[in-house]
Amino acid sequence: MNLRGVLSIYIFEMSRMKRTLGQSVASPVISTALYFVVFGSAIGSKINSIDGISYGSFIVPGLIMMSVLTQSISNSSFAIFFPRFTGSIYEILSAPISHLEVVLGYVGAATSKALIIGLIILATANCFVDVQIQYPFLMILFLFLTSLSFCLFGFIIGIWADNFEKLQIIPLLIITPLAFLGGTFYSINMLPPVWRTISLFNPVVYLISAFRYSFYGKSDVNIGISLGMIGLILLICVIIIYFIFRTGYKLKP
């Protein structure tokens, strides 16, 4: 394992976060704070509680998860797309580091950024509502696995995309709607039976539900199934990335 090579990529990517704090950190935190103001205050005043949890506190795990999903994909997709766009990716691929080490460097940095943003948003949430974490170990585990899985997914998007517009297609048209419909602002148990059944086909439901369980011990779906869904997403992404490097898809001229 060429740890120096992995660390070089990791440090380079983390330093980019320092240079763009406004876009990397301030923007998602401010956006989430606005959600707390609009949904937590305006709508929360009309809803007393959900499953015995105040509405403002109930939406905290969903908002954190929604931000982590979008930031994970955004950070990792741009990280690998930009070297492809400039052509510097060929220097990296010709360096004495393996494909695994390249992925570890880029995805490791993107995962770290997503975790930092998630924890900052959690701290910000405490300024608006009372947040309790019943299972902190599970909370960190779910946050890490989700960040890692969707950073790998973003890595795939960054290789697939041919331009900057394509980088935004999947996050904006697929991930964000799935997050809104995945129980971020409500419990799927509040839906009619037909719509609840349809919601169970949304993978984000399992991510948000498991994450909310680590806070309040309440979940819309079985925790074991949620862990299995996260593991399945992670496995699929790993397999796709393996075949990308095996075939040289959009990496070799």
C-alpha positions in Angstrom: 0.0 0.0 0.0 1.5 3.3 -1.1 0.3 5.4 1.9 2.2 8.4 0.7 0.3 8.5 -2.6 -3.0 8.1 -0.9 -2.2 10.8 1.6 -1.0 13.2 -1.1 -4.4 12.9 -2.9 -6.2 13.1 0.4 -4.4 16.3 1.6 -4.8 17.9 -1.8 -8.5 17.4 -1.8 -8.9 18.5 1.8 -7.0 21.7 1.1 -9.5 22.5 -1.7 -12.2 22.5 1.0 -10.2 25.1 3.0 -10.0 27.3 -0.1 -13.8 27.1 -0.7 -15.2 27.2 2.8 -18.1 29.4 1.6 -19.3 26.8 -1.0 -18.2 23.7 0.8 -19.4 24.4 4.3 -21.3 27.7 4.7 -23.7 27.0 1.8 -25.1 23.6 3.1 -25.2 24.9 6.7 -27.2 28.0 5.7 -29.5 26.0 3.5 -30.2 23.6 6.3 -30.8 26.4 8.8 -33.4 27.9 6.4 -35.2 24.5 6.4 -35.3 24.7 10.2 -36.8 28.1 10.1 -39.4 27.4 7.4 -40.3 23.8 8.3 -39.4 23.7 12.0 -41.1 27.0 12.9 -43.8 27.6 10.3 -45.0 24.0 9.8 -43.8 22.8 13.2 -46.2 25.2 14.9 -49.1 23.3 13.2 -47.8 19.8 14.0 -47.4 19.1 17.7 -45.4 15.9 17.4 -44.7 12.8 15.4 -44.2 9.5 17.3 -43.9 11.5 20.5 -41.1 13.7 19.1 -41.5 17.4 18.5 -41.6 18.2 14.8 -38.5 20.4 14.9 -36.5 17.6 16.5 -38.1 15.0 14.2 -36.8 16.5 11.0 -33.2 16.9 12.2 -31.9 13.4 11.2 -33.6 13.8 7.8 -32.1 17.2 7.1 -28.6 16.0 8.1 -29.0 12.9 5.9 -30.3 15.0 2.9 -27.3 17.3 3.2 -24.8 14.4 3.6 -26.2 12.6 0.5 -26.0 15.7 -1.8 -22.6 16.8 -0.5 -21.1 13.3 -0.7 -22.1 13.0 -4.3 -21.1 16.6 -5.2 -17.6 16.4 -3.5 -16.5 13.1 -4.9 -17.9 13.6 -8.4 -16.2 16.9 -8.9 -13.0 15.6 -7.3 -12.5 13.0 -10.0 -14.2 14.9 -12.9 -11.9 17.9 -12.7 -8.7 15.9 -13.3 -10.4 14.2 -16.2 -11.5 17.6 -17.5 -8.0 19.0 -17.3 -6.2 15.8 -18.4 -4.2 15.5 -15.2 -5.9 12.2 -14.5 -3.4 10.5 -16.8 -0.5 11.7 -14.6 -2.3 10.1 -11.6 -3.0 6.9 -13.4 0.6 6.6 -14.6 2.0 7.3 -11.1 3.2 4.3 -9.0 -0.1 4.0 -7.1 -2.8 1.4 -7.7 -6.4 2.0 -8.6 -7.4 1.1 -5.1 -5.1 3.8 -3.7 -6.6 6.4 -6.1 -10.1 5.6 -5.0 -9.0 5.7 -1.3 -7.5 9.1 -1.7 -10.4 10.8 -3.5 -13.3 8.9 -1.8 -11.6 9.2 1.6 -11.3 13.0 1.3 -14.9 13.3 0.1 -16.2 11.1 2.9 -14.3 13.2 5.4 -15.9 16.4 4.0 -19.3 14.9 4.2 -18.8 13.8 7.8 -17.6 17.2 8.8 -20.6 18.9 7.2 -22.9 16.4 8.8 -21.5 17.1 12.3 -21.5 20.9 11.7 -25.2 20.7 10.7 -25.9 18.6 13.8 -24.3 21.3 16.0 -26.3 23.9 14.1 -29.5 22.0 14.8 -28.9 22.3 18.5 -29.2 26.0 18.2 -32.8 25.6 17.0 -34.2 22.5 18.6 -33.5 20.0 21.4 -31.6 17.1 19.8 -31.1 13.8 21.7 -28.9 11.0 20.5 -29.8 7.7 22.1 -27.3 5.6 20.2 -24.3 7.7 19.3 -22.3 4.8 18.0 -25.0 3.8 15.6 -25.4 7.5 14.6 -21.7 7.7 13.6 -21.8 4.3 11.9 -24.9 5.2 9.8 -23.4 8.6 9.0 -20.1 7.0 7.9 -21.6 4.2 5.9 -24.0 6.5 4.1 -21.2 9.1 3.4 -18.9 6.4 2.1 -21.5 4.7 -0.1 -22.7 8.0 -1.8 -19.1 9.2 -2.2 -18.4 6.1 -4.2 -21.6 6.7 -6.1 -20.4 10.3 -6.8 -17.1 8.9 -7.9 -18.9 6.9 -10.5 -20.9 9.9 -11.6 -17.7 12.0 -11.9 -16.2 9.4 -14.3 -19.5 9.0 -16.3 -20.1 12.7 -16.7 -18.8 14.4 -19.9 -19.5 17.9 -18.8 -20.4 20.0 -15.7 -24.1 19.8 -16.5 -24.1 16.0 -16.3 -22.6 16.3 -12.8 -25.8 17.9 -11.6 -28.4 15.7 -13.4 -28.5 12.8 -10.9 -28.2 14.9 -7.7 -30.8 17.4 -8.7 -33.3 15.2 -10.6 -33.0 11.9 -8.7 -31.3 12.2 -5.2 -32.9 15.4 -4.0 -36.5 14.3 -4.9 -35.9 10.9 -3.3 -34.7 12.6 -0.2 -37.8 14.8 0.0 -40.0 11.8 -0.6 -37.9 9.5 1.7 -39.4 10.7 5.1 -37.1 13.8 5.6 -40.1 15.9 6.8 -42.6 13.2 7.7 -43.0 9.6 8.8 -44.0 7.3 6.0 -46.4 5.7 8.5 -48.5 8.9 8.1 -49.2 8.0 4.5 -52.1 6.0 3.1 -51.2 2.2 2.8 -50.7 2.4 -1.0 -48.3 5.3 -0.8 -46.5 3.8 2.1 -45.9 0.6 0.1 -44.6 2.7 -2.8 -42.3 4.6 -0.5 -40.7 1.4 0.5 -39.2 1.2 -3.0 -37.3 4.4 -2.2 -33.8 3.4 -0.9 -33.4 6.8 0.9 -36.3 5.9 3.2 -34.1 3.2 4.7 -31.2 5.5 5.2 -33.2 8.3 6.9 -35.2 5.8 9.0 -32.1 4.1 10.3 -30.4 7.4 11.0 -33.5 8.7 12.9 -33.5 5.5 15.0 -30.0 6.3 16.3 -31.4 9.6 17.6 -34.8 8.7 19.0 -35.1 5.0 18.9 -38.0 5.3 16.4 -37.9 3.9 12.9 -40.3 3.5 10.0 -38.6 0.3 8.8 -36.6 -2.5 10.4 -33.1 -1.5 11.3 -31.6 -4.7 10.0 -33.2 -4.0 6.6 -31.8 -0.5 6.6 -28.3 -1.8 7.3 -28.8 -4.3 4.5 -29.8 -1.5 2.1 -26.8 0.6 3.0 -24.6 -2.5 2.5 -26.2 -3.3 -0.9 -25.6 0.3 -2.2 -22.0 0.1 -1.0 -21.4 -3.2 -2.6 -23.0 -2.2 -6.0 -20.8 1.0 -6.1 -17.6 -1.0 -5.3 -18.4 -3.5 -8.1 -19.1 -0.8 -10.6 -15.8 1.1 -9.7 -13.9 -2.2 -10.0 -15.2 -2.7 -13.6 -14.5 0.9 -14.4 -10.8 0.5 -13.7 -10.8 -3.0 -15.1 -12.1 -1.8 -18.5 -10.7 1.7 -18.4 -14.1 3.2 -19.0 -13.6 6.9 -19.8 -10.2 6.8 -18.2 -8.1 5.6 -21.1 -8.0 7.5 -24.4 
